[in-house]
């Protein structure tokens, strides 16, 4: 958990958003699919939520580990 810091979380969020953008671009070429900016926004919100969750879990895990 010591590797979880703002740089790694920011990198994970940015990579997720980038992947969401490329996925939407890919979908624009697939019949029956539509590229939608709201899907990219949903990916970004999910990535941020996941990063905050991991950050908080790391705080809890490190606090408990230091107590023992």
Secondary structure, DSSP 8 states (H G I E B T S, - for coil): -TT-SHHHHHHHHHHHHHHHHHHHHHHTTSTT----HHHHHHHHHHHHHHHHHHHHHHHHHHHHHHH-
